[in-house]
Amino acid sequence: RKGGLKAKSEKMFGLMDGFLKNDSVSLQKDILDHVEFTVARSRFNFDDFEAYQALAHSVRDRLIERWHDTHQYFKKKDPKRIYFLSLEFLMGRSLTNSVINLGIQDQYADALTQLGFDFEILAEQEGDAALGNGGLARFAACQMDSLATLDYPAWGYGLRYQYGLFRQIIVDGFQHEQPDFWLNFGNPWEIERVHVSYPVKFYGTVEEEVLNGKKCKIWIPGESVEAVAYDNPIPGYGTRNAINLRLWAAKPSDQYDMESYTTGDYINAIVNRQKAETISNVLYPDDRSYQGKELRLKQQYFFVSASLQDIIRRFKDLHKNFDEFPEKIALQINDTHPSISIAEVMRVLVDEEHLDWSKAWGIACRIFSVTIHAVQPEGLEKIPVDLLGSVLPRHLEIIYEINFRLMEELKKSFDQDYDRLSRMSIIEEGAVKSIRMANLSLACCHTVNGVSRVHLETLKTRVFKDFYELWPQKFQCKTNGVTQRRWIVVSNPSLCSIISKWLGTEAWIRNVDLIAGLREYAKDPDLHTEWKNMKKVNKMRLAEYIETLTSVKVSLDAMFDVQIKRIHEYKRQLLNILGIIHRYDCIKNMDESDKRRVVPRVCIIGGKAAPGYEVAKKIIKLCHAVADKVNSDPDIGDLLKVVFIPDYNVSVAELVIPGSDLSQHLSTAGHEASGTGCMKFLMNGCLLLATADGSAVEIAEEIGEANMFLFGAKVDEVPALREKGTTLKGSLQFARVVRMVRDGYFGFKDYFKSLCDTVEDGGDFYLLGHDFASYLEAQAAADRAFVDQEKWTQMSILSTAGSGKFSSDRTIEEYAEQSWGIEPCKCPF
Ligand code: GPU
């Protein structure tokens, strides 16, 4: 029989013509076949979008081929796997990244030219997959790229939202949100797995049962929803490995509400069935306030339960004994959003697999690790007990049991210290009794990761001080990183060629440490010429984009100064705008000879505000109000332009970052856990103007403080400054610019009043007033540096050369070794 199977598969392989061919002619043929048979257009008549679809499908075939081989190989080798659970993944576009990682970009470009198309134009047809909010979600995407490239046996698990992050449109300078119908035109990058589906249960009651003379609890759920898998292959670079990102979509379950059919209300039964789909309908657009919403909890449990069923099924295919579970499985939870998985693992092991509690807990404690992205205790997720008890009654009991045992253990160390016990308790008493998801994670996870050194310090000394004192060994620093594949190779091809040429190798794309080799040439005039040309070409592209979107014409000689990220008070876009107002005010008051010495600037700001975040929305409006005034002022001309780029997302970042000279990272020290945008700018040779916060501290160590513009209060100074309360009088310049806004110099006087209040005397929690003078000094230093273009270019080269540490490859290797205990498993070519 075995021989028969082998013969059969050999025959099939023969019929398949071996592996897919990647020469230009075969690619052309494949693309045309997809035009005809997948897109169902005539091969003599199709437009750019249809060409993109056909192209994407031919790339997809090649992805699937490697992805199959990788999974077969993983199955054969059965290594310990890492399962990465995240409620958000911000993948952006897939086409260019895929062909680059597959190593067939040139062949595709050539094939398309032969067909009369341009690869780059077709790539522009793709919409972003925006299943996430900001840094946390993009970091998850970068980690997937590194996991695949470094050949780790990894799986990503998440939710397939029908609507990703809202589209931002600007009407009269105000943000409006529009739904992101990203699946409307199909998604060639996913594979629907109708047969990979699991029921996920909710509500109901818990009952006691006697099994083999032992009392046990069983959950009698009240509702069941089906989770269907959609697989997204993630190709590694320079390897055959392609790993899987499995996203779950909610579908009505077959057993759903059969009652109604028999009672004859057929139409209503169908309508009700369809409601199951709402679970995976929409991504929550606010990345850090948790409002105790039922739907959010259901989303979390839905994807966790389906993922764990999938993981356990795969484990049981090859193993019988749960003692082997920790040898084969590492579960990483991305922030506390998936932490209900801890209770779910306990429920499965105890209620379904009938392990005793302490054995099950021992297993859970060996498989879970968590990364915390928040900085303040208030930013940590809490779930009201009543809500959890209604949606997941058995999980609530389990959490109570975990907490009871935690408290017993804590009493051994801390005896009567009730304050400490209540701070460490998983259950928060108070007006609304809640479950502290972070405390649940801390109680179970063997490793708690911070995302930069400063951040880990904050976790140890403030946020989780009590836990740190008890379990110092759990706390680890894993400074974030970003993938150089997307952030240089895909988005800045000219820079990519320059680096490869000067290093004499492309090896840095897999081993980014080599990029430090550029330091040697930081003063080389030939490199300077190439570097400046590269920057100019990228600036031209960005200038065209700006003009198309906003009708503002910008000069390429100006310094392109960029702040792009989510709009948050702590990220201080307001500081940036007040700085712009100051610059405007100065230029207005200059005579012509002084004006000639001004370094022209294009100030670019982009980012989304959470729909319910009023202050953030006012900041966006203020940016537009200032832009309107400045850009139309004939006294100013090209000396200053202000641009707000609407609908900032991953693909906009890919365009903007390579075209910027200076980038701003202005968080009040101690508030940005890490920041990853700064790393992308750094790689692209944009100089950083930043506070000593998050990863900027480590960037300064790598490239030297002299190569960036640091300013503002330090992390350890902030609490005292807050205590003291800064006053507007502390900085006359600050008082003046705030007054201009308050007095209606930019219009909308009443609307901006409350925004001004946030930084006035006594308020100013984020210390804009205190940091303003130092901010202006840093800005002046940037101006001076820009005048000396040789010096600037040298600093720019040194920034790229010093960016090696901030590759997600380094981050992932640290996770693999220090948290997960996994080894690479490389599929042979
Ligand atoms: N981050 Br908490 C988010 O994007 N969303 C969140 O809800 C929380 C954190 C960010 C941090 O603000 C940023 O500093 C960090 O670089 C990023 O996560 C990835 O760790």
Residues whose N, C-alpha, C, O or C-beta is under 5 A from the ligand:
A	BS01	GPU	G134 G135 L136 A137 F139 D287 R288 H373 A374 V451 E672 A673 S674 G675 T676
